[in-house]
């Protein structure tokens, strides 16, 4: 299956290096191997034989080199800079990694201007060209990672998620971060799926895990840097009494979320973030995915802004229901913004007098990426 970033990677490689980030097992290696002509040109830092070749600078010839997980090498940035400056006229370079490659830059000179950064996300409604409700529900329940979704088994998907968490902690986080209390970090990863859908209280987590606020804050940052979770800031504007600081969090593996309405909300959040990142990475648009909540308790699930101004308002409902009053309120404040209320089940599809589109989630998510 050809992934949605395939053509963009090929296009960007003609001009610069490409850094391809994203969660582990989201398909980065498979995509890279589809692009290169010879698997000898694929070097993975986690494989001892490949690591030795990298360190000895015994690199294979060819038009394209792929380095996987090389960001775990502390001097990777200087290494790649030297290689690019020496060979960029004769060899293209693709670097993949299961962490924020734009953040893991240890020491040395800047690579700025030498690469394009692209982010690969899990499978989505639009990428899979899903048109049937049963396939939509399969994606909702199995998650968007290729292995569990294509496997089609709920039991195997649960086993995959459990093994995925273990590998994330032991192979990715411990190789990049100095974590002394890995047990409590694992407890945090078990607790977080139950807290999706509401602003996250770090103080409550601190009390649950009997650790410091500073430690919890750092652990959340680590989970975000390694693409386990993503967090949304609240949207605020001078004309509305909005909450300013509380963040909500979501998981790239939405199958972890036990309650179906919040799993659906998480799935929509992931689809929206995928679209936002694609627009940012390929067209340099200044977009942000946020949520809205004011001091009166009114809340809208998602707000997409461009240049700080809202352009898209989305409210998620598990079933057909009446129009959300907070969505009406926010639409009245920003009448130029498109507004959608989408539902996971049901067949209602219409537009209100205020200009709010009500429709099945499948109809909306097909319009993304």
C-alpha positions, 0 to 999 in steps of 0.5 A: 500500500502506497502511503500518503507521504510517498510522493512528497518525500520523493519531491523533497529529496530532490532538493534537501534531506528529508527527516521523517518522524512519527510514532514507532510502527506507524510505517516509516521503515516500510515506506522508506524501503519502498522508496529505495532501490536497494535494501543495502542502503537502509541502515538502522541504528538499532541493528548492531551490524548497521551501527558498526557501519555507521560508526566506521563510516563504511556506507553503501554506495547508491543514490539514496541512503536511509538512516533509521533511528540514528537520532539515538546516536548522540552525535548524529546531528554533526555526523549527518551534517558532515555527510550531507555537506560532503555528498549531497550532490551525489547521494540523497539522504532520508532519516526516519525516527520514532521521536521528534527529530526536530527536538532531538538535536544534541550539540553541534552546528545547526542543520537548519536549511538542509532538510525538510521535516515530514510527519507520518501519521496512522492510517485514516479514513481518507488514506484508506478510502473508507466508504462503508460504516463497518470499515469505519467502525473497524478503524475506530476499534482496531486503531490506525497502526498498520499491523493491528488494523490490517490484521483485523482481529480485536484480540490481536490488536489488544495484544499489539497495544500492550507489547507496543507500550513495553517496546516504547518504554524500553527501546525508545524512551530509555534510549533517549531519556534519563528516566530513573523511575520507569515503573511509575512512568509505566503506571502513567501510561496505563492511567492516561487513556482513562483521562482522555476527553477532559483537561488534564490535571497534572496535580491529580496525577502527581497525587496518584503516582506520589511524585513531584509536579516537575517529574510528571511535567517532564514525563508528559513532555517525554511521551509527547516527544516520542509520539505516544501522545499529543496535547492540545492547548485551549483556544482563546480570543479577546472577545470570549471568556476562555480558559487559558492554560488547561491542556487536553491530551490524546493518544496516537493509538486511539484503540487504547481508550476504553470508553467508546465516545472518548475513543471516537473523539480521540480518533477524530483528534488524530485525523485532524492533527494528521491534516494539520501536520500535512498542511504545515509540512507540505504547504507551510501553513500556520495552523494549530489544532486546539479545543475551546472551553470557557469559564462558563463550562461551554466546550467545543471539542476541536478548533483549527486556527490559521494565523491565530484565527479559527477556520474550522470548529468541530463537535463530536457526538457518538449518536444523532443528537441536537446541535451543541449549544457551545458550538452555536455560541462559538459559531456566532462569535466566528461566523466565517469559520466552518462548523461541523457536528459529526456523529459516529452512528446515525444517518442525519446529514443537513445544514442548520440555519446558522451554517452548521453542518451535521453529518456522519463522521465518515462524510467529514473525515473523508475530506481530510488526508 
